[in-house]
């Protein structure tokens, strides 16, 4: 009996036949480095991944349609990204693990597995999810390699940063005031990521100190400190300078910048005090209490295993970098306090604060002054909640009074709703000059919706009187339909001044509880402000039919279709006012000799090389196609997996129905 293997692609074929003349909205251009990075190998194969991170915000076009109104293909648009040679373990962009563990308990494999079980609920927590985080699947990265680096003479960099495809910041990060006695720096051992770009196109991000070795041990001074610069030796942003372990090993992070008059500032978070070192649950290879109570270790903490995983309470912080030259260590200028408490630690948890985004307002409220967003600790009894927060300037706010702000938690994005615990944590990730705030609230593991406990994406607006509105969740704003279905999870990347929001969203509705993590894809959401009559914004939104889209639907068709079909956009990190997006994509190139050969079909979940070719993770920028309109949008189809038929089979209507459901996920 003959066997017929075939793919159900009727939908894709019909779409292509009906709209083959349409031209998409974006051209996809790869931006990652070609060489020079620390490669991560698995079974001898380079598996290094490249992620798009940030883009220069300066506007280069003369039209408010940006690159949709004029050709930008030859513009020198500065982009940044970072690489991964393996799993990063705990994020290089979060003050505490998962924006949740302010107790710093997640020290080993078992406790990280417990987080996955309790807060995510995947069937794959044990062992796959935890193994990837702890061990990594390559010869680089993994949380265990950090935790156990002390027992090794070498540590290889897992994350490096690049500008327009060229690597930078590979030299020894500054630590002029302190380094461990008897140790020397190991070249290319730091982990760095880019979080933003200042007004001059200079990178803002986080880097570790790199490792220092004495022939048998590798010692880390700090897991991350904010940096500013895009050369081999950027400036490093220091924590609180109090003369103890916080000064020597304290962590900082840098996310954004703003100008006030002629002054320039970087914002982020900085360590201000040790965590509760008397809590033995924080110990890993020694006692963290020795870092404070043992005078010998206290004098040189990074030279001892006890202190390699020491952590801190942090506050939202501003650094004044006006007139600062490169390769400088910059002391903090201003700290913003926590809510309802001045205690560094409560019930073994360390208080945390962070500024993730800032915008100088062009609206009536706070006109000409910066408004900051991020997260802050709120004390509630013996609980410390990390919650999305807006720091609004008071009337006397000025360059000499940067601390004159009011901290406001965003309602409906709080951990508690009345007496009910709904969310584990929340964070505001960005703000634009129109004072539209975006962010995420992580559902508690026992408060699942539609089979998952994901990050719910939200926005909030600050009105003309300066009142901070409540969180409005993307699924609610869109009627629980389209790409923002009920319970959709994701991550908010950025918002530009045309209220265009980018990020990553769940691309399927499969149940994560006792299942696996949903596949995600990059999106753009042109948000309609209720009282906005601005014609420029109306024209920009019209390009997108006034609705959110998966970016893959906007890269299909037209003269760039074959080239674009090598990519599926999995995350969008940043967007400028010209509409150019920096993103991360899966790349399929089954035949290197044919650069235009990509995925098998144009479908969302198409195979690569009939499922036999390994996709790569690459950094890309999406450049709007000049004069493209909503009529050029050509959506991609959802295809089913190959169906193997022997003799009689399903009817064609049944097969089309299965195709709509997408029974088997390819990526």
For each residue, the residues with C-beta under 8 A, 3 or more apart:
1: 646 647
2:
3: 644 645 646
4: 645
5: 642 643 644 645
6: 642 643 645
7: 600 601 639 640 642 643
8: 639 640 643 655 656 658 659
9: 12 13 601 603 637 639
10: 13 14 652 656 659
11: 14 15 603 637 638 639 656 659 660
12: 9 15 16 601 602 603 636 637 639
13: 9 10 16 17
14: 10 11 17 18
15: 11 12 18 19 634 635 636 637
16: 12 13 19 20 602
17: 13 14 20
18: 14 15
19: 15 16 22 557 634
20: 16 17 557
21:
22: 19 557 558 631 632 633 634
23: 557 558 559 560 625 628 632
24: 27 554 555 556 557 558 560 561 564 625 628 632 633 634
25: 68 543 544 554 555 624 625 628 632 633
26: 551 554 555 564 581 622 623 624 625
27: 24 73 555 560 563 564 622 623 625
28: 555 560 563 564 566 567 569 585 620 621 622
29: 620 621 622 623
30: 567 587 618 619 620
31: 52 79 81 164 165 582 619 620 621
32: 50 81 83 162 165 618 619
33: 36 37 50 83 162 165 166 167
34: 165
35:
36: 33 167
37: 33 48 83 85 160 162 167
38: 48 83 85 140 156 157 158 160 188
39: 46 48 85
40: 46 47 48 84 85 86 136 138 139 140 141 158
41: 44 45 46 47 138 139 140
42: 45 47 137 138 139
43:
44: 41
45: 41 42 614
46: 39 40 41
47: 40 41 42 85 86 137 138
48: 37 38 39 40 83 84 85
49: 83 84 85 616 617 618
50: 32 33 81 82 83 84 162 584 617 618 619
51: 81 82 83 84 571 573 584 617 619
52: 31 79 80 81 571 572 573 574 582 583 584 619 620 621
53: 80 81 82 161 193 194 195 205 573 574 582 619
54: 79 80 81 194 195 196 197 203 204 573 574 582
55: 77 78 79 80 197 574 575 576 580 581 582 621
56: 77 78 79 197 201 576
57: 197 199 496 576 577
58: 199 201 576
59: 66 576 577 578
60: 72 75 77 578
61: 65 66 67 69 70 72 578
62: 70
63: 66 69 70
64: 69 498 536 539 540
65: 61 68 69 70 536 539 540 543 579
66: 59 61 63 69 70 72 498 540 577 578 579 580 624
67: 61 70 71 72 75 578 579 580 623 624 626
68: 25 65 540 543 579 624 625 626 627 628
69: 61 63 64 65 66 626 627
70: 61 62 63 65 66 67 626
71: 67 74 626
72: 60 61 66 67 75 77 578 580 623 624 626
73: 27 623
74: 71
75: 60 67 72 578
76:
77: 55 56 60 72 576 578 580 621 623
78: 55 56 163 164 197 201
79: 31 52 54 55 56 163 164 582 619 621
80: 52 53 54 55 161 162 163 194 197 203 205 230 582
81: 31 32 50 51 52 53 54 161 162 194 582 619
82: 50 51 53 159 160 161 162 192 193 194 205
83: 32 33 37 38 48 49 50 51 159 160 161 162
84: 40 48 49 50 51 87 88 141 158 159 617
85: 37 38 39 40 47 48 49 138 140 141 156 157 158 159
86: 40 47 136 137 138 139 140 141 142 158
87: 84 132 133 135 136 137 138 141 142 143
88: 84 91 92 141 158 159 191
89: 133 134 136 141 142 143 144 146
90: 94 97 98 106 133 143
91: 88 94 97 98
92: 88 159 191 192 193 206 208 224
93: 193 195 206 253
94: 90 91 97 98 99
95: 99 251 253 269 314 352 354
96: 99 100 101 102 104 311 350 352 386
97: 90 91 94 100 101 104 106 112 115
98: 90 91 94 101 106 115 119 425 442
99: 94 95 96 375 386 425 427 442
100: 96 97 115 119 386 424 425 442
101: 96 97 98 104 105 106 115
102: 96 349 350 351 352 377 384 386
103: 279 281 282 348 349 350
104: 96 97 101 107 275 282 309 311 350
105: 101 111 281 282
106: 90 97 98 101 111 112 115
107: 104 111 147 281 282 283 284 309
108: 111 112 147 284
109: 112 113 130 134 144
110: 113 114
111: 105 106 107 108 114 115
112: 97 106 108 109 115 116 130 133 134 143
113: 109 110 116 117 125 126 127 129 130
114: 110 111 117 118
115: 97 98 100 101 106 111 112 118 119 120
116: 112 113 119 120 121 122 125 126 129 130
117: 113 114 120 121 125 126 445
118: 114 115 121 445
119: 98 100 115 116 424 442 444 445 453
120: 115 116 117 125 129 445 453 512 517
121: 116 117 118 125 445 448 452 453 512 513 514
122: 116 125 129 512 513 514 515 516 517
123: 514 515 516
124: 128 129 516 517
125: 113 116 117 120 121 122 128 129 130
126: 113 116 117 129 130
127: 113 130 131
128: 124 125 131 132
129: 113 116 120 122 124 125 126 132 133 517
130: 109 112 113 116 125 126 127 133 134
131: 127 128 134 135 137
132: 87 128 129 135 136 137
133: 87 89 90 112 129 130 142 143
134: 89 109 112 130 131 142 143 144
135: 87 131 132 142 144
136: 40 86 87 89 132 140 141 142 144 145
137: 42 47 86 87 131 132
138: 40 41 42 47 85 86 87 141
139: 40 41 42 86 156
140: 38 40 41 85 86 136 145 156 157 158
141: 40 84 85 86 87 88 89 136 138 145 158
142: 86 87 89 133 134 135 136 145 146
143: 87 89 90 112 133 134 146 147
144: 89 109 134 135 136 147 148
145: 136 140 141 142 148 149 152 155 158
146: 89 142 143 149 155 220 223
147: 107 108 143 144 284 285 308 309
148: 144 145 151 152 285
149: 145 146 152 155 211 218 220 308
150: 217 218 219 285 305 308
151: 148 217
152: 145 148 149 155 217 218
153: 213 215 216 217 218
154: 186 189 211 213 218
155: 145 146 149 152 186 189 211 218
156: 38 85 139 140 188 189
157: 38 85 140 160 188 189 190 191 210
158: 38 40 84 85 86 88 140 141 145 191
159: 82 83 84 85 88 92 191 192 193
160: 37 38 82 83 157 167 169 170 191 192
161: 53 80 81 82 83 167 168 169 192 193 194 203 205
162: 32 33 37 50 80 81 82 83 165 166 167 168 619
163: 78 79 80 166 168 203 230
164: 31 78 79
165: 31 32 33 34 162
166: 33 162 163
167: 33 36 37 160 161 162 170
168: 161 162 163 203 230 231 232
169: 160 161 173 190 192 203 207 227 229 230 231 232 233 234
170: 160 167 188 190 232
171: 232 233
172: 175 185 187 190 210 233
173: 169 190 207 208 209 210 225 227 236
174: 233 235 236 327 328 329
175: 172 178 179 209 221 222 236
176: 329
177: 247 248 329
178: 175 221 247 248 249 302
179: 175 183 185 212 221 302
180: 183 212 219 221 300 302 303
181: 300 303
182: 214 303
183: 179 180 212 213 214 217 219 302 303
184: 212 213 214
185: 172 179 189 210 211 212
186: 154 155 189 210 211 212 213 218
187: 172
188: 38 156 157 170 210
189: 154 155 156 157 185 186 210 211 218
190: 157 169 170 172 173 207 208 209 210 211
191: 88 92 157 158 159 160 207 208 224
192: 82 92 159 160 161 169 205 206 207 208 227
193: 53 82 92 93 159 161 205 206 207
194: 53 54 80 81 82 161 197 203 204 205
195: 53 54 93 204 205 206 253 254 255 256
196: 54 203 204 205 254 255 256 257 574
197: 54 55 56 57 78 80 194 201 202 203 204
198: 201 202 204 228 257 264 266
199: 57 58 257 259 264
200:
201: 56 58 78 197 198
202: 197 198 228 229 230
203: 54 80 161 163 168 169 194 196 197 227 228 229 230 234
204: 54 194 195 196 197 198 226 227 228 254 255 256 257 266
205: 53 80 82 161 192 193 194 195 196 226 227 254
206: 92 93 192 193 195 224 225 226 227 252 253 254
207: 169 173 190 191 192 193 224 225 227 234 236
208: 92 173 190 191 192 220 222 223 224 225
209: 173 175 190 212 220 221 222 223 225
210: 157 172 173 185 186 188 189 190 220
211: 149 154 155 185 186 189 190 218 219 220
212: 179 180 183 184 185 186 209 218 219 220 221 302
213: 153 154 183 184 186 216 217 218 219
214: 182 183 184 217 219
215: 153
216: 153 213
217: 150 151 152 153 183 213 214 305
218: 149 150 152 153 154 155 186 189 211 212 213
219: 150 180 183 211 212 213 214 302 303 308
220: 146 149 208 209 210 211 212 223 302 308
221: 175 178 179 180 209 212 248 249 302
222: 175 208 209 225 249 250 251
223: 146 208 209 220 251
224: 92 191 206 207 208 251 252 253
225: 173 206 207 208 209 222 236 237 238 239 251 252 253
226: 204 205 206 236 237 252 253 254 255 266 268 270 319
227: 169 173 192 203 204 205 206 207 234 235 236 237 254
228: 198 202 203 204 234 235 237 254 257 266 319 321 324 330
229: 169 202 203 233 234 235 326 327
230: 80 163 168 169 202 203 234
231: 168 169 234 326
232: 168 169 170 171
233: 169 171 172 174 229 326 327
234: 169 203 207 227 228 229 230 231 326 327
235: 174 227 228 229 321 324 325 326 327 328 329 330
236: 173 174 175 207 225 226 227 328 329 330
237: 225 226 227 228 252 254 266 268 270 319 330 332
238: 225 241 247 250 252 270 329 330 331 332
239: 225 246 247 250 251 252 270 271 272 312 332
240: 246 247 250 270 271 272 273 332 335
241: 238 247 331 332
242: 246 247
243: 247
244: 247 248 274 292 298
245: 248 249 250 274 291 292 298 301 307 310
246: 239 240 242 249 250 271 272 273 274 312
247: 177 178 238 239 240 241 242 243 244 250
248: 177 178 221 244 245 301 302
249: 178 221 222 245 246 301 302 307 310
250: 222 238 239 240 245 246 247 270 271 272 312
251: 95 222 223 224 225 239 270 271 311 312 314
252: 206 224 225 226 237 238 239 268 269 270 271 314 317 332
253: 93 95 195 206 224 225 226 268 269 270 354
254: 195 196 204 205 206 226 227 228 237 266 267 268 319
255: 195 196 204 226 267 268 354 355 356 357 374
256: 195 196 204 266 267 268 355 356 357 358
257: 196 198 199 204 228 264 265 266 267 321 358
258: 264 265 267 358 359 360 370
259: 199 262 263 264 265 360
260: 263 265 360 369 370 398 399
261: 399
262: 259 322
263: 259 260 320 322 399
264: 198 199 257 258 259 320 321 322
265: 257 258 259 260 318 319 320 321 322 333 402
266: 198 204 226 228 237 254 256 257 318 319 321 330
267: 254 255 256 257 258 316 317 318 319 355 358 372
268: 226 237 252 253 254 255 256 316 317 319 354 355
269: 95 252 253 314 315 316 317 352 353 354 355 374
270: 226 237 238 239 240 250 251 252 253 314 315 317 332 335
271: 239 240 246 250 251 252 312 313 314
272: 239 240 246 250 312 313 314 315 335 344
273: 240 246 312 313 344 345 350
274: 244 245 246 277 291 292 310 312 313 344
275: 104 279 282 288 310 311 312 313 345 350
276: 279 282 345 348 349 350
277: 274 282 288 289 291 292 310
278: 289
279: 103 275 276 282 348
280: 283 287 289
281: 103 105 107 348
282: 103 104 105 107 275 276 277 279 288 309 311
283: 107 280 286 287 288
284: 107 108 147 308 309
285: 147 148 150 305 306 308 309
286: 283 290 304 305 306 307 308
287: 280 283 290 306
288: 275 277 282 283 291 306 307 309 310
289: 277 278 280 292 293
290: 286 287 293 294 297 304 306 307
291: 245 274 277 288 294 297 298 301 304 306 307 310
292: 244 245 274 277 289 298
293: 289 290 298
294: 290 291 297 298 306
295: 298 299
296: 299 300
297: 290 291 294 300 301 304 306 307
298: 244 245 291 292 293 294 295 301
299: 295 296
300: 180 181 296 297 303 304
301: 245 248 249 291 297 298 304 306 307 310
302: 178 179 180 183 212 219 220 221 248 249 307 308
303: 180 181 182 183 219 300
304: 286 290 291 297 300 301 307 308
305: 150 217 285 286 308
306: 285 286 287 288 290 291 294 297 301
307: 245 249 286 288 290 291 297 301 302 304 310
308: 147 149 150 219 220 284 285 286 302 304 305
309: 104 107 147 282 284 285 288
310: 245 249 274 275 277 288 291 301 307
311: 96 104 251 275 282 350
312: 239 246 250 251 271 272 273 274 275 350
313: 271 272 273 274 275 344 345 350 351 352
314: 95 251 252 269 270 271 272 317 350 351 352 353 354
315: 269 270 272 335 336 337 338 351 353
316: 267 268 269 335 336 353 354 355 372 374 376 389 391
317: 252 267 268 269 270 314 332 333 334 335 336 353 355
318: 265 266 267 332 333 334 355 402
319: 226 228 237 254 265 266 267 268 330 331 332 333
320: 263 264 265 330 333
321: 228 235 257 264 265 266 324 330
322: 262 263 264 265
323:
324: 228 235 321 328 330
325: 235 328
326: 229 231 233 234 235
327: 174 229 233 234 235
328: 174 235 236 324 325
329: 174 176 177 235 236 238
330: 228 235 236 237 238 266 319 320 321 324
331: 238 241 319
332: 237 238 239 240 241 252 270 317 318 319 335
333: 265 317 318 319 320 402
334: 317 318 402 403
335: 240 270 272 315 316 317 332 403
336: 315 316 317 353 355 372 376 391 403 405 407
337: 315 342 353 407
338: 315 341 342 351 353 376 377 378 379
339: 376 377 378 379 389 407 409
340: 378 379 380
341: 338 346 351 377 379 384
342: 337 338
343: 346 351 379
344: 272 273 274 313 350 351
345: 273 275 276 313 348 349 350 351
346: 341 343 349 351 379 382 384
347: 382 383 384
348: 103 276 279 281 345
349: 102 103 276 345 346 384
350: 96 102 103 104 273 275 276 311 312 313 314 344 345 384
351: 102 313 314 315 338 341 343 344 345 346 377 384
352: 95 96 102 269 313 314 375 376 377 384 386
353: 269 314 315 316 317 336 337 338 374 375 376 377 389
354: 95 253 255 268 269 314 316 374 375 376 427
355: 255 256 267 268 269 316 317 318 336 358 372 373 374 391
356: 255 256 373 374 375 427 428 429 430
357: 255 256 372 373 374 428 429 430 431
358: 256 257 258 267 355 370 371 372 373 431
359: 258 370 371 431 432 433 435
360: 258 259 260 368 369 370 371 433
361: 365 366 367 368 369 370 371 433 435
362: 367 433 434 497
363: 366 367 433 434 435 462 464
364: 367 464 465
365: 361 435 462 463 464 465 466
366: 361 363 369 370 371 392 393 435 462 466
367: 361 362 363 364
368: 360 361
369: 260 360 361 366 393 397
370: 258 260 358 359 360 361 366 393
371: 358 359 360 361 366 390 391 392 393 431 435 462
372: 267 316 336 355 357 358 390 391 405 431
373: 355 356 357 358 388 389 390 391 428 429 430 431 437 439
374: 255 269 316 353 354 355 356 357 388 389 391 427 428
375: 99 352 353 354 356 386 387 388 389 425 426 427 428
376: 316 336 338 339 352 353 354 386 387 389 391 407 409
377: 102 338 339 341 351 352 353 384 385 386 387
378: 338 339 340 384 385 387 409 414
379: 338 339 340 341 343 346 383 384 385
380: 340 383 384 385 415 416
381:
382: 346 347
383: 347 379 380 415
384: 102 341 346 347 349 350 351 352 377 378 379 380
385: 377 378 379 380 414 415 416 425
386: 96 99 100 102 352 375 376 377 415 425 426 427
387: 375 376 377 378 409 410 413 414 415 425 426
388: 373 374 375 409 410 413 426 427 428 439 440 441 458 471
389: 316 339 353 373 374 375 376 407 408 409 410 428
390: 371 372 373 407 408 410 428 431 437 460 462 468
391: 316 336 355 371 372 373 374 376 405 406 407 408
392: 366 371 405 406 408 462 466 468
393: 366 369 370 371 397 404 405
394: 397 404 405 406
395:
396: 401 404
397: 369 393 394 401 402 404 405
398: 260 401 402 404
399: 260 261 263 402
400:
401: 396 397 398 404
402: 265 318 333 334 397 398 399 405
403: 334 335 336
404: 393 394 396 397 398 401
405: 336 372 391 392 393 394 397 402
406: 391 392 394
407: 336 337 339 376 389 390 391
408: 389 390 391 392 468
409: 339 376 378 387 388 389 413 414
410: 387 388 389 390 413 414 426 428 437 439 458 460 468 470 471
411: 414 468 470 471
412: 417 458 470 471 472 473
413: 387 388 409 410 423 426 428 439 441 458 460 470 471
414: 378 385 387 409 410 411 417 423 426
415: 380 383 385 386 387 421 422 423 424 425 426
416: 380 385 419 420 421 422
417: 412 414 420 422
418:
419: 416
420: 416 417
421: 415 416 444 447
422: 415 416 417 443 444 447
423: 413 414 415 426 441 442 443 444 447 456
424: 100 119 415 442 443 444 445
425: 98 99 100 375 385 386 387 415 441 442
426: 375 386 387 388 410 413 414 415 423 439 440 441 442 471
427: 99 354 356 374 375 386 388 439 440
428: 356 357 373 374 375 388 389 390 410 413 431 437 438 439 460
429: 356 357 373 438 439 440 492 493 494
430: 356 357 373 437 438 439 492 493 494 495
431: 357 358 359 371 372 373 390 428 435 436 437 438 495
432: 359 435 436 495 496 497 499
433: 359 360 361 362 363 497
434: 362 363 497 499 529
435: 359 361 363 365 366 371 431 432 461 462
436: 431 432 459 460 461 462 495 499 527 529
437: 373 390 410 428 430 431 459 460 461 462 468
438: 428 429 430 431 457 458 459 492 494 495 501 503
439: 373 388 410 413 426 427 428 429 430 457 458 459 460 471 492
440: 388 426 427 429 455 456 457 458 490 491 492
441: 388 413 423 425 426 455 456 458 471
442: 98 99 100 119 423 424 425 426 453 454 455 456
443: 422 423 424 447 448 449 452 453 454 455 456
444: 119 421 422 423 424 447 453
445: 117 118 119 120 121 424 448 453
446: 453
447: 421 422 423 443 444 453
448: 121 443 445 451 452 453 487 513
449: 443 452 453 486 487
450: 485 486 487 509 511
451: 448 487 509 510 511 512 513 515
452: 121 443 448 449 487 489 506 511 512 513 518
453: 119 120 121 442 443 444 445 446 447 448 449 512 513
454: 442 443 487 488 489 490 506 512 518
455: 440 441 442 443 489 490 491
456: 423 440 441 442 443 473 474 475 488 489
457: 438 439 440 473 474 484 488 489 490 491 492 503 505
458: 388 410 412 413 438 439 440 441 471 472 473 474
459: 436 437 438 439 471 472 474 477 495 501 527
460: 390 410 413 428 436 437 439 468 469 470 471 472
461: 435 436 437 469 529
462: 363 365 366 371 390 392 435 436 437 466 467 468 469
463: 365 466 467 469
464: 363 364 365
465: 364 365
466: 365 366 392 462 463
467: 462 463
468: 390 392 408 410 411 437 460 462
469: 460 461 462 463 472
470: 410 411 412 413 460
471: 388 410 411 412 413 426 439 441 458 459 460
472: 412 458 459 460 469 476 477
473: 412 456 457 458 476 477
474: 456 457 458 459 477 478 484 488 490 505 525 548
475: 456 478 480 484 485 486 487 488
476: 472 473 479 480
477: 459 472 473 474 484
478: 474 475 481 482 483 484 547 548
479: 476
480: 475 476 484 485 486
481: 478 484 485
482: 478 485 547 548
483: 478 488 505 507 523 548 549 550
484: 457 474 475 477 478 480 481 488 505 525 548
485: 450 475 480 481 482 488 506 509
486: 449 450 475 480
487: 448 449 450 451 452 454 475 509
488: 454 456 457 474 475 483 484 485 505 506
489: 452 454 455 456 457 505 506 518
490: 440 454 455 457 474 503 504 505 506 520 523
491: 440 455 457 503 504 571
492: 429 430 438 439 440 457 495 501 503
493: 429 430 501 502 503 504 571 572 573 574 575
494: 429 430 438 501 502 503 572 573 574 575
495: 430 431 432 436 438 459 492 499 500 501 502 527 575
496: 57 432 499 500 575 576 577 579
497: 362 432 433 434 577
498: 64 66 526 536 537 540 577 579
499: 432 434 436 495 496 526 527 528 529 532 537
500: 495 496 524 525 526 527 540 575 579
501: 438 459 492 493 494 495 524 525 526 527
502: 493 494 495 522 523 524 525 551 572 573 574 575 581 583
503: 438 457 490 491 492 493 494 522 523 525 571 572
504: 490 491 493 520 521 522 523 570 571 572
505: 457 474 483 484 488 489 490 520 521 522 523 550
506: 452 454 485 488 489 490 509 518 519 520
507: 483 518 519 520 521 550 604
508: 518 519 662 665
509: 450 451 485 487 506 518
510: 451 515 516 518 665
511: 450 451 452 514 515
512: 120 121 122 451 452 453 454 515 516 517 518
513: 121 122 448 451 452 453
514: 121 122 123 511
515: 122 123 451 510 511 512
516: 122 123 124 510 512
517: 120 122 124 129 512
518: 452 454 489 506 507 508 509 510 512
519: 506 507 508 605 665 667
520: 490 504 505 506 507 570 571
521: 504 505 507 550 551 552 568 569 570 604
522: 502 503 504 505 550 551 552 569 570 571 572 581 583 584 585
523: 483 490 502 503 504 505 548 549 550 551 572
524: 500 501 502 544 548 549 551 554 572 575 581
525: 474 484 500 501 502 503 548
526: 498 499 500 501 540 541 543 544 546 547 548
527: 436 459 495 499 500 501
528: 499 532 541 546
529: 434 436 461 499 532 537
530:
531:
532: 499 528 529 537 538
533: 538
534: 537 538
535: 538 539
536: 64 65 498 539 540
537: 498 499 529 532 534 540 541
538: 532 533 534 535 541 542
539: 64 65 535 536 542 543
540: 64 65 66 68 498 500 526 536 537 543 544 579
541: 526 528 537 538 544 546
542: 538 539 545 546 629 630
543: 25 65 68 526 539 540 628 629 630
544: 25 524 526 540 541 547 548 549 630
545: 542 630 633
546: 526 528 541 542
547: 478 482 526 544
548: 474 478 482 483 484 523 524 525 526 544
549: 483 523 524 544 553 554 633
550: 483 505 507 521 522 523 553 554 569 604
551: 26 502 521 522 523 524 554 555 569 572 581 583 622
552: 521 522 555 556 568 569 604 636
553: 549 550 556 633 634 635 636
554: 24 25 26 524 549 550 551 622 633
555: 24 25 26 27 28 551 552 560 564 567 569 622
556: 24 552 553 561 564 565 602 634 635 636
557: 19 20 22 23 24 561 632 634
558: 22 23 24 561 625 632 634
559: 23
560: 23 24 27 28 555 563 564 625
561: 24 556 557 558 564 565 602
562: 565 596 598
563: 27 28 560 566 595 596 598
564: 24 26 27 28 555 556 560 561 567 598
565: 556 561 562 598 599 602
566: 28 563 587 588 589 596 597 598 599
567: 28 30 555 564 585 586 587 588 598 618 620
568: 521 552 585 586 588 599 604 667
569: 28 521 522 550 551 552 555 572 583 584 585 620 622
570: 504 520 521 522 583 584 585 586 617
571: 51 52 491 493 503 504 520 522 583 584
572: 52 493 494 502 503 504 522 523 524 551 569 575 581 582 583 584 622
573: 51 52 53 54 493 494 502 582 583 584
574: 52 53 54 55 196 493 494 502 581 582
575: 55 493 494 495 496 500 502 524 572 579 580 581 582
576: 55 56 57 58 59 77 496 579 580
577: 57 59 66 496 497 498
578: 59 60 61 66 67 72 75 77 624
579: 65 66 67 68 496 498 500 540 575 576 624
580: 55 66 67 72 77 575 576 621 622 623 624
581: 26 55 502 522 524 551 572 574 575 621 622
582: 31 52 53 54 55 79 80 81 572 573 574 575 619 620 621 622
583: 52 502 522 551 569 570 571 572 573 619 620 621 622
584: 50 51 52 522 569 570 571 572 573 617 618 619 620
585: 28 522 567 568 569 570 617 618 619 620
586: 567 568 570 615 616 617 618 667
587: 30 566 567 615 616 617 618
588: 566 567 568 598 599 608 609 613 615
589: 566 592 595 597 598 613 616
590: 597 598 608 609 612 613
591: 594 597
592: 589 595
593:
594: 591 597
595: 563 589 592
596: 562 563 566
597: 566 589 590 591 594
598: 562 563 564 565 566 567 588 589 590 608
599: 565 566 568 588 602 603 606 607 608
600: 7 606 607 608 609 610
601: 7 9 12 606 637 639
602: 12 16 556 561 565 599 606 636 637
603: 9 11 12 599 606 636 637 638 639
604: 507 521 550 552 568 636 637 638 639
605: 519 638 639 662 665 666 667
606: 599 600 601 602 603 639 666
607: 599 600 610 611 666
608: 588 590 598 599 600 611 612 613 614 615
609: 588 590 600 612 613
610: 600 607 613
611: 607 608 666
612: 590 608 609
613: 588 589 590 608 609 610
614: 45 608
615: 586 587 588 608 667
616: 49 586 587 589
617: 49 50 51 84 570 584 585 586 587
618: 30 32 49 50 567 584 585 586 587
619: 30 31 32 50 51 52 53 79 81 162 582 583 584 585
620: 28 29 30 31 52 567 569 582 583 584 585
621: 28 29 31 52 55 77 79 580 581 582 583
622: 26 27 28 29 551 554 555 569 572 580 581 582 583
623: 26 27 29 67 72 73 77 580
624: 25 26 66 67 68 72 578 579 580 628
625: 23 24 25 26 27 68 558 560 628 632
626: 67 68 69 70 71 72
627: 68 69
628: 23 24 25 68 543 624 625 632
629: 542 543 632
630: 542 543 544 545 633
631: 22
632: 22 23 24 25 557 558 625 628 629
633: 22 24 25 545 549 553 554 630
634: 15 19 22 24 553 556 557 558
635: 15 553 556
636: 12 15 552 553 556 602 603 604
637: 9 11 12 15 601 602 603 604 659
638: 11 603 604 605 659 660 662
639: 7 8 9 11 12 601 603 604 605 606 659 662
640: 7 8 643 655 658 659 661 662 663 664
641: 663 664 666
642: 5 6 7
643: 5 6 7 8 640 649 650 655 658
644: 3 5
645: 3 4 5 6 649
646: 1 3 649
647: 1
648:
649: 643 645 646 655
650: 643 654 655 658
651: 654 655
652: 10 655 656
653: 656 657
654: 650 651 657 658
655: 8 640 643 649 650 651 652 658 659
656: 8 10 11 652 653 659 660
657: 653 654 660 661
658: 8 640 643 650 654 655 661 663
659: 8 10 11 637 638 639 640 655 656 662
660: 11 638 656 657
661: 640 657 658
662: 508 605 638 639 640 659 665
663: 640 641 658
664: 640 641
665: 508 510 519 605 662
666: 605 606 607 611 641
667: 519 568 586 605 615
